């Protein structure tokens, strides 16, 4: 059985057919070719597949594609509107602060960070740790990631003043 | 440190792969999708030790799957790890066999058009098993007389009969150990053990293979070693190397799990060859946990010292439970002796190591390759000796450490070299000051529920495995450097960057050498058809050996360029200098003392092209003849809850002697990451087994495996990193390595901080809350 749905991903609507048991992770990767959504475990343990769904960071491997129909999905590819050559302040900060090593956790980590700073524009260390505890990073020891999220949040605050 | 002012070294620039990685455009092996590609699924043993009597693929075939078993794959024996020379490489592995040696051992595979269909086909395969007795501990394995895990293995073409499941042994002796112990005033002896940690690189080991029209194949594997993968697969499947292309592709973390060619790569190749179609296999996390883990260790360590703290003799006996296969346990046994001997001067030494097969996940390199294992016991023993002798732990280390002007052989007895730079004292003194070492608590007088403790440990890693005389380990890098017609430069090498910034470091060295802006130096995409041999990015060799090779080749290319410039400027080559002109965004070549007489790199390269002189290009294979120790020290403050046994890490002062630091922010990141993995190793991480079923107790689940999270680590403000002010004369512009040294002393530093808080020396890792509570309850000072 296939169900026709409309997935709103990064501001674009995609009319596709999915099976009732198909998970959002596989649909985003296999059908929409959004490889920035990473497969690290497929069972909700590592956070590599994090996307933003209606403003909340969620695990796309734990979400049925049908349940995401009609809701706003943001993947790392959509953090900056298409055609905009600049990076998002969090993306810039991740590079500057050395928060990127192998990079496999980076898309999910940045999206968890974005969901946090959208709600809490000046997060404390503990608020950041709480927000990223579901995003496993095996390279960095999290120190530079925490710094980058603070720096990114600061950049966003400064830009909004302008 | 040299007085030379560098333009790029020691300064931060955005990493070249940064934009791809923060925008989700970096492509990893699990991201490769090819037209007409099949999805593979590996068939694995549910039993720890068994033989397959029969396999029935009929149902899987009727679903349309391509099916593969040990009956269709080459039966050659090999070792997945190709870093050592053939005479030191035991071969016990086959692509697939009917003899299952651990839960998760592969015996076949299926491929189908969708992942779902492949999973259904895999589930439809029927197997008839013959059960064999399983050996889940060293003791059980050594007691076995029949039904051994391996009956015969190979060393070069020699067949070796395995006895009592012993994979190999190694002995090292120097001086006269009996005489040494007689001279000792104090002798400390303990047994230490360290756990079987899972790498948990975030991307499960994966591979995509495409058969090519000329009979060759193209591979996108998770690997740290492009050329070794190519050579091994060429040999097993009889594919000419000029038709076998292994593409360099970013891996989602390795930590040593990609030094050897992963079994998934071989199986993907076999499926692609059988089906004639591209095949992709991405392991599940559970499969990945049954695929590889860190070498555990168990050893007795006896060290004797004089009253003044001078070490006089040492004896170590190590037994290593290597699991179902040999991924180079012989060299592992060698480095256990090497790390020990090269930490502290030991004039009389005796070492015996034995590697034993068991029906567990095969063990392989993981950050440190034996160094954290040994450093844990040695550093703990140093504190015990210091306590017995009434000497400050820092003083006893300064008195005995192997430093400037001494010979060391960290990478085992066949890799010996001389030490030319040494920042150990500086690291110890600065770290002590930062943490407040003088004011550390006295464990004997502490009371109350929450007790603070400060611990310190030092260690090192070799920068690669180079030495004046080649030993058992291969070590060289091939590179090509060329100047383009717009004054930019391309570096081509099979060297890999696992995220630490190795290739950015190589680019900075070239930018510095040519005097061109960093942005002008590019790293070319690489594969095995376009590059010469590079052993692998492992052993903390990336910057020192790999970057060093790139720099030497760049110097050759620069010679060619300067010769062209000399003709253009009508000045002798010896008078020419280069420097970056940041306004022009170019490098310029000028005559020393006559700055008006100059030309841009672009102009020189264009003129050389238009006059048909050629391209300024060079290529070469370079072997470093040293592997200088990259020293590290960690000072750690913890707080132990005496009621729950919970350890909280409060502050860290991490010191690194990496010579001239090329990428400061990324280098600090190496220490943060090394600390995190080392702290998990000390406090929580271990893969334990259900001995009856042979299954991992965590059942392949990350949440059950347990790792530290961000909430378990200190805040960024409480994690200080500092670098020694040293210059490595044999290194590329004074640099040496950092990577593995960033972890090696961490477990010891944490264990000794816990000792400082509780008064209890812990000799077994991980130090779990229940272990602490039990020891406290029993009033132990040593457990």
HADDOCK unambig.tbl for C-alpha pairs under 7 A between the chains (distance, minus, plus):
assign (segid A and resid 35 and name CA) (segid B and resid 24 and name CA) 6.78 0.50 0.50
assign (segid A and resid 35 and name CA) (segid B and resid 31 and name CA) 6.11 0.50 0.50
assign (segid A and resid 36 and name CA) (segid B and resid 24 and name CA) 3.86 0.50 0.50
assign (segid A and resid 36 and name CA) (segid B and resid 25 and name CA) 6.25 0.50 0.50
assign (segid A and resid 40 and name CA) (segid B and resid 202 and name CA) 5.78 0.50 0.50
assign (segid A and resid 40 and name CA) (segid B and resid 203 and name CA) 5.39 0.50 0.50
assign (segid A and resid 40 and name CA) (segid B and resid 204 and name CA) 6.51 0.50 0.50
assign (segid A and resid 41 and name CA) (segid B and resid 284 and name CA) 6.36 0.50 0.50
assign (segid A and resid 41 and name CA) (segid B and resid 285 and name CA) 5.10 0.50 0.50
assign (segid A and resid 45 and name CA) (segid B and resid 702 and name CA) 6.29 0.50 0.50
assign (segid A and resid 45 and name CA) (segid B and resid 703 and name CA) 6.50 0.50 0.50
assign (segid A and resid 76 and name CA) (segid B and resid 23 and name CA) 5.87 0.50 0.50
assign (segid A and resid 76 and name CA) (segid B and resid 24 and name CA) 5.84 0.50 0.50
assign (segid A and resid 77 and name CA) (segid B and resid 23 and name CA) 5.86 0.50 0.50
assign (segid A and resid 77 and name CA) (segid B and resid 24 and name CA) 6.09 0.50 0.50
assign (segid A and resid 91 and name CA) (segid B and resid 22 and name CA) 5.54 0.50 0.50
assign (segid A and resid 95 and name CA) (segid B and resid 14 and name CA) 6.12 0.50 0.50
assign (segid A and resid 95 and name CA) (segid B and resid 15 and name CA) 6.97 0.50 0.50
assign (segid A and resid 95 and name CA) (segid B and resid 18 and name CA) 5.77 0.50 0.50
assign (segid A and resid 96 and name CA) (segid B and resid 14 and name CA) 6.21 0.50 0.50
assign (segid A and resid 97 and name CA) (segid B and resid 665 and name CA) 6.97 0.50 0.50
assign (segid A and resid 98 and name CA) (segid B and resid 665 and name CA) 5.89 0.50 0.50
assign (segid A and resid 98 and name CA) (segid B and resid 666 and name CA) 5.60 0.50 0.50
assign (segid A and resid 98 and name CA) (segid B and resid 669 and name CA) 6.67 0.50 0.50
assign (segid A and resid 101 and name CA) (segid B and resid 499 and name CA) 3.98 0.50 0.50
assign (segid A and resid 101 and name CA) (segid B and resid 500 and name CA) 5.91 0.50 0.50
assign (segid A and resid 102 and name CA) (segid B and resid 251 and name CA) 6.87 0.50 0.50
assign (segid A and resid 102 and name CA) (segid B and resid 252 and name CA) 5.43 0.50 0.50
assign (segid A and resid 102 and name CA) (segid B and resid 253 and name CA) 5.51 0.50 0.50
assign (segid A and resid 102 and name CA) (segid B and resid 498 and name CA) 5.83 0.50 0.50
assign (segid A and resid 102 and name CA) (segid B and resid 499 and name CA) 4.14 0.50 0.50
assign (segid A and resid 103 and name CA) (segid B and resid 21 and name CA) 5.35 0.50 0.50
assign (segid A and resid 103 and name CA) (segid B and resid 252 and name CA) 6.69 0.50 0.50
assign (segid A and resid 104 and name CA) (segid B and resid 202 and name CA) 6.55 0.50 0.50
assign (segid A and resid 104 and name CA) (segid B and resid 203 and name CA) 6.90 0.50 0.50
assign (segid A and resid 104 and name CA) (segid B and resid 252 and name CA) 4.99 0.50 0.50
assign (segid A and resid 106 and name CA) (segid B and resid 21 and name CA) 6.84 0.50 0.50
assign (segid A and resid 106 and name CA) (segid B and resid 22 and name CA) 6.19 0.50 0.50
assign (segid A and resid 107 and name CA) (segid B and resid 22 and name CA) 6.12 0.50 0.50
assign (segid A and resid 107 and name CA) (segid B and resid 24 and name CA) 5.89 0.50 0.50
assign (segid A and resid 125 and name CA) (segid B and resid 715 and name CA) 6.77 0.50 0.50
assign (segid A and resid 129 and name CA) (segid B and resid 710 and name CA) 5.49 0.50 0.50
assign (segid A and resid 129 and name CA) (segid B and resid 711 and name CA) 5.67 0.50 0.50
assign (segid A and resid 133 and name CA) (segid B and resid 709 and name CA) 6.26 0.50 0.50
assign (segid A and resid 133 and name CA) (segid B and resid 710 and name CA) 6.25 0.50 0.50
assign (segid A and resid 138 and name CA) (segid B and resid 201 and name CA) 6.26 0.50 0.50
assign (segid A and resid 138 and name CA) (segid B and resid 202 and name CA) 6.63 0.50 0.50
assign (segid A and resid 139 and name CA) (segid B and resid 673 and name CA) 5.30 0.50 0.50
assign (segid A and resid 140 and name CA) (segid B and resid 669 and name CA) 5.97 0.50 0.50
assign (segid A and resid 140 and name CA) (segid B and resid 672 and name CA) 6.09 0.50 0.50
assign (segid A and resid 140 and name CA) (segid B and resid 673 and name CA) 4.33 0.50 0.50
assign (segid A and resid 141 and name CA) (segid B and resid 672 and name CA) 5.18 0.50 0.50
assign (segid A and resid 141 and name CA) (segid B and resid 673 and name CA) 4.19 0.50 0.50
assign (segid A and resid 141 and name CA) (segid B and resid 676 and name CA) 4.81 0.50 0.50
assign (segid A and resid 142 and name CA) (segid B and resid 710 and name CA) 5.97 0.50 0.50
assign (segid A and resid 143 and name CA) (segid B and resid 672 and name CA) 6.51 0.50 0.50
assign (segid A and resid 143 and name CA) (segid B and resid 716 and name CA) 5.33 0.50 0.50
assign (segid A and resid 144 and name CA) (segid B and resid 669 and name CA) 6.90 0.50 0.50
assign (segid A and resid 147 and name CA) (segid B and resid 716 and name CA) 6.98 0.50 0.50
